Amino acid sequence: MKIRVDPIVCDGHGVCAELFPERISLDDWGYPIVDDSPIDDRLLPHAKRAVEQCPVIALRLERALAGR
């Protein structure tokens, strides 16, 4: 799985970075910078929580394609 952010929907609340700092940091304006590497099973619950808690539903989990 990989986490994606919709930059059009995101309002820069920063909740995602607080809940999933292993893969999400914030830029100077408070918008998320997402690490595109696959999320292993150990981190998946944290990723799901970040997606569920996004106040504007700007995050989603996607299946990582094989070989990427």
N, C-alpha and C positions, 0 to 999 in steps of 0.2 A: 504494500500500500504506500501511497504518497499523499502528502497533504498539499492542497492548492488553495490559493486565495484569488478571489475575484476583485481586482483592483478598482473596478467601477463601483461595486457595492460597498467596499470597505470604507469605514469612516475614521479609522485610526484610533479605536478605543484602546487597543493594546492588551486586551484580555487574553488573546491567543498566546502572546509572548510570555505572559505571566504563567499560563497553564501548561505551556509546552516549550520551555526555553531550550530544550535539546535540539529543536529544529527551527524555531522561529525567534528572530531578533527584530528589533525595531530600528527604522532609519531615523534621521534627525527630526522628522516631522511626526513620528509616532506610527508610521505605517509599517506593516510587517514585511520582513525579508525572510522568505521561506527557503530552507535547505531542501533541495529537490531529491536528495538521496532517499532510497526506500526505507520505510519504517519497519523495524523488526518487531516481533511479537512482544518483546519486553516493553517497548514504548507505545504500542498500539492503544492501550487504554488511555494514556495521556493525550494522544492525538485525538481520539474520539471525544474526550472531555472538552478539549479546546474547540472542536467543531460544534459540539452541542451547546457550548456556552457563548459562542459568538453572538453579540447582540444584534447584528444585522444580517446574519446568515451568509457571511462572505467566504467562509471556509468550507471545503469539502474533502472527503477522502476518495482517492481513485486507486484503482488497481494499477500496480506498476507493470509495465510491459516487460516480457522476458527479454533479457539482454540489455536492459537499460538501467 
